[in-house]
Amino acid sequence: MSTAIEIENAIRGLPTAEAQAVAKWLQDYLARKPATPTPIAADIFVKWRGRGRLPVGRNTDEYLHLTRNGNGS
């Protein structure tokens, strides 16, 4: 079974007691499941947004060149 329709059809074929057990398990599972994580890229931008200051007299491109190359060359 790999689709929701296949799973639904399989559940419909279960005896009532077993279908209720599956329903309880699903409710418990959904209650324990953590919220959908934020994409990593979004976390990175949130973490660093507004932090630090650019060196005086340099623009963003110059600063990125300096940080990526270490010595600015």
C-alpha positions as CSV (number, residue, x, y, z in Angstrom):
1,M,0.0,0.0,0.0
2,S,1.4,3.3,-1.0
3,T,-1.5,5.7,-1.6
4,A,-4.1,7.1,0.6
5,I,-6.8,5.5,-1.4
6,E,-5.3,2.0,-1.0
7,I,-4.9,2.6,2.7
8,E,-8.5,3.8,3.0
9,N,-9.8,0.8,1.2
10,A,-7.7,-1.5,3.4
11,I,-9.1,0.1,6.5
12,R,-12.7,-0.2,5.2
13,G,-12.1,-3.9,4.9
14,L,-11.1,-4.3,8.6
15,P,-13.4,-5.5,11.4
16,T,-14.8,-2.5,13.4
17,A,-12.6,-3.2,16.4
18,E,-9.4,-3.2,14.3
19,A,-10.5,-0.1,12.4
20,Q,-11.0,1.7,15.8
21,A,-7.6,0.5,16.9
22,V,-6.0,2.0,13.7
23,A,-8.0,5.3,14.3
24,K,-6.7,5.5,17.9
25,W,-3.1,4.8,16.8
26,L,-3.4,7.5,14.1
27,Q,-4.8,10.1,16.5
28,D,-2.0,9.3,19.0
29,Y,0.6,9.5,16.2
30,L,-0.6,12.9,15.0
31,A,-0.7,14.2,18.6
32,R,3.0,13.2,19.1
33,K,4.3,14.3,15.7
34,P,6.2,17.6,15.9
35,A,5.2,20.5,13.7
36,T,6.6,20.6,10.2
37,P,10.2,21.9,10.5
38,T,11.2,25.2,8.9
39,P,13.3,24.7,5.8
40,I,17.0,25.0,6.6
41,A,17.6,28.0,4.3
42,A,14.8,30.0,6.1
43,D,16.4,29.1,9.5
44,I,19.8,30.4,8.3
45,F,18.4,33.7,7.1
46,V,16.3,34.2,10.3
47,K,19.4,33.5,12.4
48,W,21.6,36.0,10.8
49,R,19.2,38.7,9.7
50,G,20.1,42.0,11.3
51,R,23.2,40.7,13.0
52,G,26.5,42.5,12.9
53,R,27.5,45.5,10.7
54,L,29.3,45.9,7.5
55,P,32.8,47.4,7.8
56,V,32.7,51.1,7.2
57,G,33.5,52.1,3.7
58,R,32.7,48.7,2.1
59,N,29.6,47.6,0.3
60,T,27.9,44.2,0.6
61,D,29.7,42.7,-2.4
62,E,33.1,43.7,-1.1
63,Y,32.3,42.3,2.4
64,L,31.2,39.0,0.9
65,H,34.3,38.8,-1.2
66,L,36.4,39.4,1.9
67,T,34.6,36.8,4.0
68,R,34.6,34.1,1.3
69,N,38.2,34.5,0.4
70,G,39.6,35.1,3.9
71,N,42.1,37.8,3.0
72,G,40.1,39.7,0.4
73,S,42.3,38.8,-2.5
